[in-house]
Amino acid sequence: MEKARDELGKTLLVFPSHSVDRVKVTYELACLVSEIERVKREQEIDSVLICLYYRDLLNGVAGDYEGLGYHVVTAGYREDALFLARQRSLIFLADLAMSNSVGTQVGYCGYLERPHYIFDQEKRYGSDSALDDSEFNNAYARSQAAEKAEVAAEFSVLTDSLTGKQRELLERYWGFSKVRSRDEMGGLLAVCEEAYRARSKDRQRSLRSNPRLGQLPFEV
């Protein structure tokens, strides 16, 4: 990791809005690139990493960025067991992260103490079918609009470190104080496994009556 950081120098990691399995997202690439270049100059960036989701790689987006001298990287498929581990490694390589929409990457970067800048540009979504359109057009998605707008506004200023207000939002929406250790999660999963072995109608009772539940150092 340190060798890679030395080779890259000061690094900007960019998370463009990405497509999902049957929904394709598009945005004005020239507009995003112009902003990337502005940030690159202002922050004296040596290397730019563009983190693409696998579907955008299949859609041929990588060439657009590689032609500009950027390094295209990916965390792979989201159901892959190593997806988050790869994303964490990419964030560790970066000095600053940037995206053009609010997403989970904002929280991941914040947890790893990497400042994140949001350039909130217009996106267009195209679905393979009316059913797939529900991925982005439903009551739940619409209810998120105000929350996403709040996060986008607070992270719309380029900073060298996380601000107090940004930390407040990260706690509110990502719950950093609720993150559990490997041992704590292991204990909880062991209790859940015991409950799962019970008959389906008895699982809740089995879970709540398990004395090990009360021994966990947090409330379930």
C-alpha positions, 0 to 999 in steps of 0.5 A, spaced: 500 500 500 505 504 501 509 503 495 503 504 491 502 511 495 509 513 493 508 511 486 501 515 485 503 521 489 498 526 491 491 522 489 484 524 487 479 518 487 473 520 483 466 516 484 462 518 478 455 516 478 454 509 476 449 504 473 446 498 476 444 491 473 438 494 469 439 501 470 444 505 466 446 512 468 449 518 464 451 525 465 455 530 461 462 527 462 466 534 459 462 537 465 465 532 470 472 532 467 472 540 467 471 540 475 476 534 476 481 538 472 480 544 476 480 540 483 487 537 480 490 544 479 487 547 485 489 541 490 496 540 486 494 532 485 499 528 481 494 522 480 487 521 479 483 514 480 476 513 477 472 508 480 467 505 476 462 500 477 463 493 473 457 495 469 460 502 467 466 498 465 462 493 460 458 499 457 465 502 455 466 508 459 473 506 461 476 508 455 473 516 456 477 516 462 483 513 460 484 517 454 485 523 459 490 520 462 486 518 469 487 511 472 481 507 472 480 502 477 474 498 480 471 495 486 468 489 482 461 487 483 457 489 489 455 482 491 462 480 491 465 478 498 471 483 497 467 488 494 468 493 500 475 491 502 477 493 495 473 499 496 477 501 502 484 499 499 482 505 494 480 510 499 486 509 503 490 510 497 487 517 496 488 524 499 482 526 497 475 523 494 470 526 489 463 524 486 458 527 482 452 525 487 451 522 494 452 515 495 455 510 500 462 512 498 461 519 502 460 515 508 466 510 507 471 516 505 468 519 512 469 513 516 476 513 513 478 520 515 478 522 507 475 529 505 470 528 500 467 533 495 461 533 491 460 536 485 452 535 484 451 535 477 445 533 473 444 525 471 439 521 467 437 514 468 435 509 463 431 503 465 431 496 461 424 496 463 418 499 467 419 494 472 427 496 473 425 504 473 422 502 480 429 502 482 430 510 482 422 512 481 419 510 487 416 513 494 422 511 498 427 514 493 423 520 493 423 521 500 431 521 500 431 527 496 431 532 502 436 528 505 441 527 499 440 534 498 442 536 505 449 532 504 450 534 497 450 541 500 454 540 506 460 536 502 459 541 496 465 545 498 472 543 497 476 542 504 482 539 506 479 535 512 472 533 514 468 539 518 464 539 524 458 539 520 460 534 515 461 529 521 455 531 524 451 529 518 456 522 517 454 520 524 446 522 523 446 518 516 452 513 517 452 512 524 459 511 526 458 511 533 454 504 532 460 501 528 461 494 531 468 490 532 469 484 529 468 480 536 462 484 537 459 482 530 461 475 531 458 475 538 451 477 535 452 473 529 453 467 533 446 468 537 442 469 531 445 463 528 442 459 534 435 463 533 435 461 526 436 453 528 429 454 531 423 453 528 421 459 524 415 460 529 420 460 535 425 464 532 424 471 535 422 468 542 429 464 541 433 470 540 430 474 545 430 469 551 438 467 549 442 469 555 448 471 551 444 476 548 444 480 554 452 479 555 453 483 548 456 490 550 451 493 546 443 493 545 440 489 540 
